[in-house]
Amino acid sequence: MRDAIGREINYLRVSLTDRCNLRCRYCMPPEGVVPKAHRDILSYEELLRVLRVAARAGITRIRLTGGEPLVRKEVVAFVGELRRALPGLTDLAMTTNAVRLAPVAQELKRQGLDRVNISLDTLRPERFAAITGRAELPAVLRGIDAALAAGLHPVKLNVVAIRGFNDDEFADLARLTLDRPLHVRFIELMPLGPAGEGGKGQPFGLGQAGGFISGAAVRNIIARELGPLAPAGSPGGSGPAKYYRAAGAQGTLGFITPLSEHFCGACNRLRLSADGQLEPCLAAIVQFDLRGPLRAGAGDEELLAVFAAAVAAKPRRHHMEEADERWRQMSRIGG
């Protein structure tokens, strides 16, 4: 599939659930959000049908997200069903907070999951509890170890960079790449959900004067501690990060800059929400309903037409700097 400006769209991020076992403060309010009713969420059977159609449309890479995908029952078995249903997939990945990862990492690999991205904004237990609302850092660290042991490579750690909250830990997080093949990516804080109240860089309850810090500034902070960072190739995947490597490091450092250096010109993805809405952009307001036609008995050609419409509507670039109250919580989009 190619969109109106010639970008090849071959990557689909699939939200399996809108529920999460953490309450990250830039993602959702502390009390959480009202979950979708069970009947509103696509069943695994419906997901397999949609994803078969997606493969026909040209999707070759799939990432399972949430919410938190590992809170959905039978998700490990679904990974195996998906891999068997779509043998032509070149990449099947998952983004997880890793709280529940350690016990299932080996089986996820056996069922056909290629790799994981793990959210980790701090290495300090008290800060982890402050940002997530849960004292689960030990479980996350066990999940990282289990992912490495299971061979879910490359294991990428996603760090939301927040001025006044974790900017004194950037170098410590970067040091995780020195002795193990971990790939730590620093992501600019995006004005979506609670983090978007008032626009880019505004506080969202952590007490700082403004949370936004650019990827270039993060890189400079790390270089002052670890020394010069050399450009490096991607460890795997087709994401927007620009990668560097500290001297002698086993892993890499990635910088994802949706605001300071937007990368929309190379975007290759669509998003499918847990309730069956196809979204052409993370910051898009427009959605294309797949659940309705699917449950009304639509044939594959009708569902393919929905994919085509979403691709045709893909914007040239996002406009996150123009915060809009209609944007949904990040927890419902899947990042």
C-alpha positions as CSV (number, residue, x, y, z in Angstrom):
1,M,0.0,0.0,0.0
2,R,1.2,3.5,-0.8
3,D,-0.3,6.7,0.5
4,A,-0.9,9.9,-1.3
5,I,2.7,11.1,-1.0
6,G,4.2,7.7,-1.9
7,R,5.1,6.3,1.5
8,E,4.8,2.5,1.6
9,I,2.6,1.4,4.5
10,N,3.5,-2.1,5.6
11,Y,3.5,-1.8,9.4
12,L,0.4,-2.2,11.7
13,R,0.4,-1.6,15.4
14,V,-2.4,-3.6,17.0
15,S,-3.9,-2.7,20.4
16,L,-5.1,-5.9,22.1
17,T,-6.7,-4.2,25.0
18,D,-7.3,-0.7,26.4
19,R,-6.6,-2.0,30.0
20,C,-3.3,-1.5,31.8
21,N,-1.9,-2.6,35.1
22,L,0.1,0.6,35.5
23,R,-1.1,4.2,35.7
24,C,1.7,6.2,34.0
25,R,1.0,9.8,34.6
26,Y,1.7,11.1,31.1
27,C,-0.5,8.4,29.7
28,M,-3.6,8.3,31.8
29,P,-5.0,9.9,35.0
30,P,-4.2,8.2,38.3
31,E,-7.7,6.8,38.6
32,G,-7.4,5.2,35.2
33,V,-10.0,5.5,32.4
34,V,-13.3,3.8,32.1
35,P,-12.5,0.5,30.3
36,K,-14.3,-0.5,27.1
37,A,-17.0,-3.1,27.6
38,H,-16.0,-6.6,26.7
39,R,-18.4,-6.6,23.7
40,D,-16.7,-3.5,22.3
41,I,-13.3,-5.2,22.0
42,L,-12.4,-7.3,19.0
43,S,-12.2,-10.9,19.8
44,Y,-9.1,-12.9,18.9
45,E,-11.1,-14.5,16.1
46,E,-12.1,-11.1,14.8
47,L,-8.5,-9.9,15.1
48,L,-7.2,-12.9,13.1
49,R,-9.7,-12.1,10.3
50,V,-8.7,-8.4,10.2
51,L,-5.0,-9.3,10.2
52,R,-5.4,-11.7,7.4
53,V,-7.0,-8.9,5.4
54,A,-4.2,-6.6,6.5
55,A,-1.6,-9.0,5.2
56,R,-3.5,-9.0,1.8
57,A,-3.3,-5.3,1.8
58,G,0.5,-5.3,2.2
59,I,1.1,-5.4,6.0
60,T,4.3,-7.4,6.7
61,R,5.1,-6.1,10.2
62,I,2.9,-6.3,13.2
63,R,3.4,-4.9,16.7
64,L,1.1,-6.0,19.6
65,T,0.4,-3.2,22.0
66,G,-2.3,-2.1,24.5
67,G,-3.0,-0.8,27.0
68,E,-0.8,-3.5,28.3
69,P,-1.0,-6.5,26.0
70,L,0.0,-9.1,28.6
71,V,-3.0,-8.3,30.8
72,R,-5.3,-9.8,28.1
73,K,-6.1,-13.5,28.8
74,E,-4.7,-16.1,26.4
75,V,-2.4,-13.6,24.7
76,V,0.5,-16.0,24.5
77,A,-1.6,-18.6,22.6
78,F,-2.9,-15.8,20.4
79,V,0.7,-15.0,19.4
80,G,1.1,-18.6,18.2
81,E,-2.2,-18.4,16.3
82,L,-1.2,-15.2,14.6
83,R,2.2,-16.5,13.6
84,R,0.6,-19.6,12.1
85,A,-2.1,-17.6,10.4
86,L,0.3,-15.2,8.8
87,P,3.5,-17.1,7.9
88,G,4.6,-14.3,5.7
89,L,5.1,-11.8,8.5
90,T,8.7,-10.5,8.5
91,D,8.4,-9.1,12.1
92,L,6.1,-9.8,15.0
93,A,6.9,-7.7,18.0
94,M,5.3,-6.5,21.3
95,T,5.4,-3.4,23.4
96,T,5.0,-4.2,27.1
97,N,5.6,-2.7,30.5
98,A,7.1,-6.1,31.4
99,V,5.4,-6.4,34.7
100,R,4.0,-9.8,33.6
101,L,6.7,-10.7,31.1
102,A,9.2,-12.8,33.1
103,P,6.9,-15.9,33.5
104,V,5.9,-16.0,29.8
105,A,9.0,-14.7,27.9
106,Q,10.2,-18.2,26.9
107,E,6.8,-19.3,25.7
108,L,6.2,-16.1,23.8
109,K,9.4,-16.8,21.9
110,R,8.4,-20.4,21.3
111,Q,5.1,-19.3,19.9
112,G,6.7,-17.0,17.4
113,L,7.2,-13.5,18.9
114,D,10.4,-12.0,17.5
115,R,11.2,-9.2,19.9
116,V,9.9,-6.8,22.6
117,N,10.1,-3.2,23.5
118,I,9.9,-2.5,27.2
119,S,8.8,0.7,28.8
120,L,11.2,1.9,31.5
121,D,11.4,5.6,32.5
122,T,13.5,5.3,35.7
123,L,15.8,2.9,37.6
124,R,14.8,4.3,41.0
125,P,12.0,2.4,42.8
126,E,10.5,5.5,44.4
127,R,10.3,7.3,41.0
128,F,9.0,4.2,39.3
129,A,6.1,4.2,41.8
130,A,5.6,7.9,41.3
131,I,5.4,7.8,37.5
132,T,3.4,4.5,37.2
133,G,1.4,4.4,40.4
134,R,2.7,0.9,41.2
135,A,5.8,-0.4,43.0
136,E,6.6,-2.9,40.2
137,L,10.2,-2.0,39.2
138,P,11.6,-5.4,40.4
139,A,9.1,-7.2,38.2
140,V,10.1,-5.1,35.2
141,L,13.8,-5.7,35.7
142,R,13.1,-9.5,35.9
143,G,11.1,-9.1,32.7
144,I,14.1,-7.5,31.0
145,D,16.4,-10.3,32.1
146,A,13.8,-12.9,30.9
147,A,13.5,-11.3,27.5
148,L,17.3,-11.4,27.0
149,A,17.4,-15.0,28.2
150,A,14.6,-16.0,25.9
151,G,16.2,-14.5,22.8
152,L,13.6,-11.8,22.2
153,H,16.2,-9.7,20.4
154,P,16.7,-6.9,20.0
155,V,15.4,-6.0,23.5
156,K,14.6,-2.3,23.3
157,L,13.9,-0.1,26.4
158,N,11.7,2.9,25.8
159,V,12.4,5.9,28.1
160,V,10.1,8.9,28.0
161,A,12.4,11.8,28.6
162,I,10.9,14.2,31.1
163,R,12.7,17.4,32.2
164,G,12.6,17.7,35.9
165,F,11.7,14.1,36.5
166,N,14.2,11.6,35.0
167,D,16.8,13.9,33.3
168,D,19.3,13.2,36.1
169,E,19.1,9.5,35.1
170,F,19.7,9.6,31.4
171,A,23.3,8.6,31.7
172,D,22.5,5.8,34.2
173,L,19.9,4.5,31.7
174,A,22.3,4.8,28.9
175,R,24.9,2.7,30.8
176,L,22.5,-0.3,30.6
177,T,23.9,-0.6,27.0
178,L,27.5,-1.0,28.1
179,D,27.5,-4.6,29.4
180,R,24.5,-6.2,27.8
181,P,22.8,-6.1,24.4
182,L,20.1,-3.7,25.4
183,H,19.0,-0.9,23.2
184,V,17.8,2.1,25.1
185,R,15.6,4.7,23.3
186,F,14.8,8.1,24.6
187,I,11.4,9.4,23.4
188,E,10.4,13.0,23.5
189,L,7.3,13.7,25.7
190,M,4.4,14.0,23.4
191,P,1.4,16.3,24.1
192,L,-1.2,13.5,24.1
193,G,-3.5,12.6,27.0
194,P,-2.5,14.2,30.4
195,A,0.9,15.3,29.0
196,G,-0.9,17.4,26.4
197,E,-3.0,19.6,28.7
198,G,-2.1,23.0,27.5
199,G,0.2,21.9,24.7
200,K,3.8,20.9,24.3
201,G,6.0,20.8,27.4
202,Q,3.3,21.7,29.9
203,P,3.3,20.0,33.4
204,F,1.1,17.0,34.0
205,G,1.1,16.5,37.7
206,L,4.8,15.8,38.4
207,G,5.6,19.2,39.6
208,Q,8.0,20.3,37.0
209,A,7.9,23.7,35.2
210,G,7.7,22.0,31.9
211,G,8.4,18.4,31.0
212,F,9.5,18.6,27.4
213,I,13.2,18.1,26.6
214,S,14.5,17.5,23.0
215,G,16.3,14.4,21.9
216,A,19.4,16.5,21.0
217,A,19.5,17.8,24.6
218,V,19.2,14.3,26.0
219,R,22.0,13.1,23.7
220,N,24.2,15.9,24.9
221,I,23.6,15.1,28.6
222,I,24.5,11.4,27.9
223,A,27.6,12.3,25.9
224,R,28.9,14.5,28.8
225,E,28.9,11.4,31.1
226,L,29.7,8.6,28.7
227,G,31.9,10.4,26.1
228,P,31.3,10.8,22.4
229,L,28.5,8.8,20.8
230,A,29.2,7.3,17.4
231,P,26.3,6.9,14.9
232,A,25.1,3.3,14.7
233,G,22.8,1.3,12.6
234,S,19.4,0.1,13.7
235,P,19.5,-3.0,15.9
236,G,16.3,-4.2,14.1
237,G,12.9,-3.0,13.3
238,S,11.8,-0.1,11.1
239,G,11.1,2.6,13.7
240,P,12.0,6.3,13.6
241,A,14.9,6.2,16.1
242,K,18.3,7.5,15.2
243,Y,20.9,5.3,16.8
244,Y,24.2,5.9,18.4
245,R,26.7,3.8,20.4
246,A,28.9,4.6,23.4
247,A,32.5,3.5,23.2
248,G,32.7,-0.3,23.9
249,A,29.0,-0.7,24.4
250,Q,27.2,-3.9,23.5
251,G,23.9,-2.1,22.9
252,T,22.8,1.1,21.3
253,L,21.2,4.4,22.2
254,G,18.2,5.6,20.2
255,F,16.6,9.0,20.1
256,I,13.0,9.4,18.9
257,T,12.1,13.0,18.2
258,P,8.4,13.4,17.1
259,L,8.4,17.1,18.0
260,S,11.9,18.6,17.6
261,E,12.7,16.6,14.4
262,H,9.5,15.0,13.2
263,F,10.0,12.0,11.0
264,C,6.5,11.8,9.3
265,G,8.0,11.7,5.8
266,A,9.2,8.2,6.5
267,C,6.2,6.9,8.4
268,N,5.1,3.4,7.3
269,R,2.4,2.6,9.8
270,L,-1.3,2.4,10.7
271,R,-2.8,1.7,14.1
272,L,-5.7,-0.6,15.0
273,S,-7.4,0.2,18.3
274,A,-8.7,-2.5,20.6
275,D,-12.2,-1.6,19.7
276,G,-11.6,-2.0,16.0
277,Q,-10.8,1.5,14.8
278,L,-8.2,1.9,12.1
279,E,-6.1,5.1,12.7
280,P,-3.8,6.6,10.0
281,C,-1.7,8.6,12.5
282,L,-0.9,8.5,16.2
283,A,-2.2,12.1,16.4
284,A,-5.1,11.7,14.0
285,I,-8.6,12.6,14.9
286,V,-10.2,10.7,12.0
287,Q,-10.8,6.9,12.4
288,F,-12.0,4.2,10.1
289,D,-14.4,1.6,11.6
290,L,-13.5,-2.0,11.0
291,R,-15.6,-3.5,13.8
292,G,-18.9,-2.4,12.4
293,P,-18.5,-3.9,8.9
294,L,-16.8,-7.0,10.3
295,R,-19.7,-7.8,12.6
296,A,-22.2,-7.0,9.8
297,G,-20.7,-9.8,7.7
298,A,-18.5,-7.7,5.4
299,G,-16.4,-9.7,2.9
300,D,-12.7,-9.3,2.6
301,E,-13.0,-6.8,-0.3
302,E,-15.1,-4.5,1.9
303,L,-12.5,-4.7,4.7
304,L,-9.7,-4.1,2.2
305,A,-11.5,-0.9,1.2
306,V,-11.4,0.3,4.8
307,F,-7.6,-0.2,4.8
308,A,-7.4,1.7,1.5
309,A,-9.4,4.6,2.9
310,A,-7.2,4.8,6.0
311,V,-4.1,4.9,3.9
312,A,-5.6,7.5,1.6
313,A,-6.3,9.7,4.7
314,K,-2.8,9.4,6.2
315,P,-1.7,13.0,6.8
316,R,1.6,14.4,5.4
317,R,2.7,15.1,9.0
318,H,1.3,15.2,12.5
319,H,0.2,18.4,14.2
320,M,0.8,17.4,17.9
321,E,1.9,21.0,18.6
322,E,-1.7,22.0,18.1
323,A,-3.1,20.1,21.0
324,D,-6.7,19.0,20.5
325,E,-9.0,17.9,23.3
326,R,-10.5,15.3,21.0
327,W,-7.3,13.3,21.0
328,R,-7.8,10.1,22.8
329,Q,-5.8,8.9,25.8
330,M,-2.4,7.4,24.8
331,S,-3.5,4.3,26.7
332,R,-6.3,3.7,24.2
333,I,-4.1,4.3,21.1
334,G,-1.2,2.0,22.0
335,G,1.6,4.5,21.5
